Structures are given as structure tokens and as C-alpha cells.
Amino acid sequence: MRQQTDLQWEQLSASRWERGLDEVEQFYTSLAKSYEGSGRNFFAITGFVSFSVKTDDGVSQEETRRKVEDALRRAWVHLRFDHPTIASWVERDSDRKRCKKIYESPAGQDGLQSWLGTTFLTISNGVSGLEWCNSDPPVPKLPTLFLIWPSPRVEGLLQGDLVLRAHHDIIDGVGTLMLFDNLFTHAARAYKRGSDYPLPCFGIEYANLSPPFCVAAGLQPSMSPEQTEKFESIKAYNAFMKQDRIEIASVPFKRGKHLPGKHQRVAVTIPAQQTTAILSACRRLGLSVTHAYHTAIAMAVRDLQERRDSERLVRYINYSLINERGHCLCPYDTPLHAAAVYHSVSCRLLVVDTTVLSITDSSTTEMSREEFLRVAKTVREFYHEMRRDKDYIQMIPSWYASNTIPYPHDDATPPVPEPNQSPSVSISSLGVVDNVISPSHGTFELDNPWVTGEELGTGLGLFLGTWKGVLTLSAAYNDAWHDKEEVVEFIERCNVIVVQGLGLSKDGLM
């Protein structure tokens, strides 16, 4: 592992700070570099939230709109002060042969306005934010906020969408939702006070720069001998499970294309009554809703496999995505450090074996509840074992390092990797999103916040979360390899499996 001193922000001039990347950040930097030749950015963050503001009596919608834009611009400047990492970027240090993160304090008002003009952009062509997000939007060098004004829909109500586009080596998904909450906290104050809401004075904001995860979590520079032995054992287990004689269940995809197309997102929302029933049933069975849906994903992938003359075992393999802010030291465990990459994936793979029926089997297509509960037990134990493992957090840097694509020494654009021929389906649980971003901020009412990472691979990335008591299962996919109808069908199949597996189908909830 690299020295911890390389990971501390170092002042190189009156306005410039630099530090090295830790293994988590380098993983995303190298992945983005490896797909640079596609013209797209793997796992680039898209954060989205809709908002509405009531227009006051006697105040035109145009005037309200100007006031809202001014409030959001002021809020974005405040975020630059509170979270200066949103104005940082990563580049290759050719002399030291490594990547580094750079932050430059704005040079006076001109510098601040230049940054604001570059990173706060307004789109007023009538397209909705959801449509815009699926239209191949850019990933600028610096995290950028797009204010999108769709066509007016409700009299007396100004509605807009905000979209954050950022590189994944700067911020992660939960951090993006935290950032939105902080943004609207400032926007509500700025809307109420107008020009009386002062802008911060830059020059000392560098104290708020976020360290990398291994510093934020207080990790040791290297693993102990016992942890190293355990990590190697986990790697051997993962390799064996992939190479065992059991067939790996993968997601079918359109073959023939080498380069990825447009990242897309689709979502299916479950009504509040059904959401309540699902959550209650999960609690009765000792499951989390994430356990239930990860179980459903494994079984839905199994259902996509070709039936043959005889039944056979297939193996679903994937991992768990984990928000690690709860393992960070204070204040890095708070929204004060939203603009950071403080998450991990499970070092040990989740392995689920299920049976694909033969082509002649005429069994009912309704999923077996007994099988669902068996798989759910495996999934739950996997998550619980991970929580009980006190060593896994120290293994995170080594896991990322061992899975990082080498960064080209000459910084040249490498050939785009071949499409993965055996893609799987992952799940990211955002939990109760209301606990991360408040639905109301002064005059601003928020709705439908979500986040994805740009999918350039052949697999599917699912996201699970509840907002105002309503559960949403969404999917990120690439249109070079999947169609919208196919992905929506997969999401709906997962919902059916959960309802049937929890014993709710008799209640007419699906």
C-alpha cells in the first residue's frame, strides 16, 4: 500500500492543493481511463431530484423562476465552500507516475464566477430532467449541476429538475444525495433572504477538503499477517466459486457490438400499500427489504437461463455494495463530507445455486415460496456475516487494488475492453432516502431523488430505495446491449418474486 502521507492534502502554492488517490478512488479513475476510447465515462455519477416552488400571489412565474435560479446559484457557491472537493479533479502526474487529486481555490470574484458559469448550467428546451438524463449527457471535468426547466405542467407551481454529473472518483451515490440535501438547505435560505444571503469568502475553504476513505476510516497502512491470510483465503474462495463445475448464470444481452452506447435508467415504483405490506412481511421473516430483493434478483437471473433436456444447477455470483460512512471517523461520517468516495464492495462473493427446470417440466410458473425462503436465508447470512467480520474494512483497499485495471504509464488512451460475455446483476440499496435528503426545504418541495453510476457494461445495475413510503426499484443499463422493455420486464419479475416469496400474492398485491 502507498504511504498515508501521500494521501494528505498538501499545499503547493497559495491557491493549489494536491493529494494522492487511495485504492478506492484509483479503481474508478483507472476504470474511466480504460473506457476513455468509447467517448464515455464508466460509473460516472448521475444524481437527480425534482423540486417545486409555489408562486406567490401577484408574482409572475418568470420572476419566481429568476428568484429560484439565483437561490440555487448562491447555494452552489456555498457548497463550493462547504465541500470544496466538488471543484477538484483527478489527473496523471507524469513525473511521479501516479494519479493525483487537485483543488484550486478561486482567484477572486472573477475566478469564482468563471467556475460558476462552467459548473452551473441551465437547460430550457422543454425536455424533462428524466428524458435529459437518458439522452447521453456530458460528464464535464468538474462536477456540474444542470438546472432543467421542463414545460410548465401545473398552474401556480414552478417545477424544475436538478441533475448532478460527476466523476465517480470525486463522489459516490449516497454522497450525492447528501449533497442535494445540503444544497437545498442553502437554497431555502437564499430564496428567503435574496441578496441579503451573503456568499462565503474563499481562501480558507481548503480546510473542508475531504480525505480519501482509508484516511477517513482510520485504516492501518497495511493488513496484519492474519488479515492478509484471511484476504488470500477469500480470493481463493471467490476464484473457486467462479471456476467450479456449476454453470454461471448470466444475463442475456444483444451481441455484436464492441463499444457501449448510451447509459439508460428505468424505474418501477411500487404503490404505498404494497410497499407497506412488503416491508411488514420482511420484518416478520427477519429479512431486510434488500435481502428480499437480492434474493429475487438471483432467482430472476436463473429464470432467464435456457431450459434444456434435463434440469441443472446454475450459480448466481455477485457482491454487495456498502455505504461505509458509518465506519468513518467523525466528522467524515457526516454530510459535512458528502463529496467523497466512502463506500466499498464485499470482498467475499455472494454465491447462490438454484435449479433450472428441464424444457419438458410442466410445473407452474409461480415461484416456489419454499425456494425463495431458502435463497433468502443464504442471502441474509451473507450480509450478516459481512457485518460481523471486523477485518473486512481493513481489506477494502487490497480488494480494490487487486481489481483495478492498470493505468497506462504514458497516459495514452488504451483500447476499450471487450464486452463481458457473462454479465450479472448487482443491487445498490439506498435505504430510506428521506433519511438522507429531506422532502421539504423552506419553500422548496423535493420529489423523486435518485442516483446511478454510468453503466457501460453488459450487465444490469439495480437500485433500491424508498421515498415518502413508496419503494422504487430502478435499473441502469446500456442500450448497446439491452432494450428498455427487456429491463422493465426484469424489474417487474423481481417484484413478482418478492411478493410471491413473501406470501403476499394471495392478498392480491401483484
C-alpha positions, 0 to 999 in steps of 0.5 A: 500500500502507498504511504498515508502521507501521500494521501494528505492534502498538501499545499503547493502554492497559495491557491493549489492543493494536491493529494494522492488517490487511495485504492478506492478512488484509483479503481474508478479513475483507472476504470474511466481511463480504460473506457476513455476510447468509447467517448464515455465515462464508466460509473460516472455519477448521475444524481437527480431530484425534482423540486417545486416552488409555489408562486406567490400571489401577484408574482409572475412565474418568470420572476419566481423562476429568476428568484429560484435560479439565483437561490440555487446559484448562491447555494452552489457557491456555498457548497463550493465552500462547504465541500470544496472537493466538488471543484477538484479533479483527478489527473496523471502526474507524469513525473511521479507516475501516479494519479493525483487529486487537485483543488484550486481555490478561486482567484477572486470574484472573477475566478469564482464566477468563471467556475460558476458559469462552467459548473452551473448550467441551465437547460430550457428546451422543454425536455424533462430532467428524466428524458435529459438524463437518458439522452447521453449527457456530458460528464464535464471535468468538474462536477456540474449541476444542470438546472432543467426547466421542463414545460410548465405542467401545473398552474401556480407551481414552478417545477424544475429538475436538478441533475448532478454529473460527476466523476465517480472518483470525486463522489459516490451515490449516497454522497450525492444525495447528501449533497442535494440535501445540503444544497437545498438547505442553502437554497431555502435560505437564499430564496428567503433572504435574496441578496441579503444571503451573503456568499462565503469568502474563499481562501480558507475553504481548503480546510473542508477538503475531504480525505480519501476513505482509508484516511477517513476510516482510520485504516492501518497502512497495511493488513496484519499477517492474519488479515492478509491470510484471511484476504488470500483465503477469500480470493481463493474462495471467490476464484473457486466459486467462479471456476467450479463445475456449476454453470454461471448464470448470466444475463442475456444481452444483444451481441455484436457490438464492441463499444457501449452506447448510451447509459439508460435508467428505468424505474418501477415504483411500487404503490404505498400499500404494497410497499407497506405490506412488503416491508411488514412481511420482511420484518416478520421473516427477519429479512431486510427489504434488500435481502428480499430483493437480492434474493429475487434478483438471483432467482430472476437471473436463473429464470432467464437461463435456457431450459434444456433436456434435463434440469441443472444447477446454475450459480448466481455470483455477485457482491454487495455494495456498502455505504461505509460512512458509518465506519468513518471517523467523525466528522467524515461520517457526516454530510459535512463530507458528502463529496467523497468516495466512502463506500466499498464492495464485499470482498467475499462473493455472494454465491447462490445455486438454484435449479433450472427446470428441464424444457419438458417440466410442466410445473407452474410458473409461480415461484416456489415460496419454499425456494425463495425462503431458502435463497433468502436465508443464504442471502441474509447470512451473507450480509450478516456475516459481512457485518460481523467480520471486523477485518473486512474494512481493513481489506477494502483497499487490497480488494480494490487494488487487486481489481483495478485495471492498470493505468497506462504509464504514458497516459495514452488512451488504451483500447476499450475492453471487450464486452463481458460475455457473462454479465450479472446483476448487482443491487445498490440499496439506498435505504430510506432516502428521506433519511438522507435528503429531506422532502421539504426545504423552506419553500422548496418541495423535493420529489423523486431523488435518485442516483446511478453510476454510468453503466457501460457494461453488459450487465444490469445495475439495480437500485433500491430505495424508498421515498415518502413510503413508496419503494422504487426499484430502478435499473441502469443499463446500456442500450448497446446491449439491452432494450428498455422493455427487456429491463422493465420486464426484469424489474417487474419479475423481481417484484413478482418474486418478492411478493410471491416469496413473501406470501403476499400474492394471495392478498392480491398485491401483484 
